[in-house]
Amino acid sequence: MKVNVVMPKMGESLNEGTIIEWHKSVGDKVKKDEIIYEITTDKVDTEIPSPVDGVIVEIKVKEHETVPVDTVVAVIETDETVAESGESKLEEENVSKVFNEKKKNIMNEYDFAVKKKEKVENKFLSPLVLNIASKENIPIEKVRKIKGTGVNGRITKKDILNYIASREKIYKTAPDIRINEDDEIISMDTTRKLIMEQMVTSRDKAVHVTSVTEVNMGVIHNFLQKNKKRFLEEENIKLTYTTFIAHAVINAVKEFPLINSQISGNKIIVKPHVNLGIAVALEPNGLVVPNLKKSENLSMRGLAKGIAELGFNARNKKLKPEDVQEGTFSITNYGVFGVELGTPIINYPEVAILGVGSIVKKPVVIEVDGADVIAIKPMLYLTLSHDHRLIDGMLAGKFLNSVKKRLENFDLTNV
């Protein structure tokens, strides 16, 4: 029996994926749930397992090729003993059922676009492309003229986004870049391209303003110096500064819930839960922001474990699509790279992101028994980038000061 392996649908809004790497070749034996290839989408990179035991007899989609979901990318032939069993037949039926359901999901999500779908000049306009064109007020006759790079010349999401970017002509006066013979030319990988698109979207959609405060991390620094090793050895919990900062942020969000919101047209959508995003740097040059769902319900130990798990899964391509969806507020810690101060870009459609710098011992003025004295303290810069369409300077300042006070006077009984 032959079983088709298809491009999976890794999220409600995703209609295509790109194969990064094949782990198996034609003729290789595979076990059920053994990783056979990796894909990337505009949400997450992930590894795809085999649905059955068998032998790969055909690979239909090459590495770095982008195809729509449900496209057959490979064919696996099961051995005769498995093929004759009822279990194998059930497996085939289950695989078929799953992906038939996913086909329905595509059409349900873009119901508006489905009603308008049409073929223009022998080019099929997908619901996603029509939806983007509608939101950006691009006439259909303009869409017709876009050169499609998809299957059979189909206009893809990337094609229409590239058209939008070129239409804006942001750098009208920028000279052409001169390439010399000794210059090294590196093609952007898919992940980098997607990050670039997300950054441009955030820059163009959100009105970025930055506020900064400096925090005395002495209380937390001293606690970690004494207890960090014990927590790791006795409870297998990796307590870090990020754990404490996350805890302070979550409680500050409860105090100022507008920070935990999004903008939709003329409406403000205040989120009921803090889905806290933790930016994770990926080698050699990438970034992903998975989030802890309902983080306000987690204890300090729960936060520490959750943050560590997100980081591990991100670096080992184990994230699930839902891990990077529906975030409400994000933290990015560039301090781990020795950077003291930065101005992060908002993880759109969120309205704020907290940048965390490196902790540096500095001479500071403190008050002791009513007198000012100079002391050496571990100091930290916190940067809040916020969308000025919604978050004004007053709210940003109050939120930052709330985080600062919570860190400088951390209640260690909560640890």
Secondary structure, DSSP 8 states (H G I E B T S, - for coil): -EEEEE----STT--EEEEEEESS-TT-EE-TT-EEEEEE-SS-EEEEE-SSSEEEEEE-S-TT-EEETT-EEEEEE--HHHHTSHHHHHHHHHHHHHHHHHHHHHHHHTHHHHTT--EETTEE--HHHHHHHHHTT--HHHHHTS---SGGG---HHHHHHHHHHHHTTTTT-------TT-------HHHHHHHHHHHHHHHHS-EEEEEEEEE-HHHHHHHHHHHHHHHHHH-----HHHHHHHHHHHHHHHSGGGGEEEETTEEEE-SS--EEE-EEETTTEEE--EETTGGG--HHHHHHHHHHHHHHHHTT---GGGGSS--EEEEEGGGGT---------TTSSEEEEE---EEEEEEEEETTEEEEEEEEEEEEEEEEETTT--HHHHHHHHHHHHHHHHT--GGG-
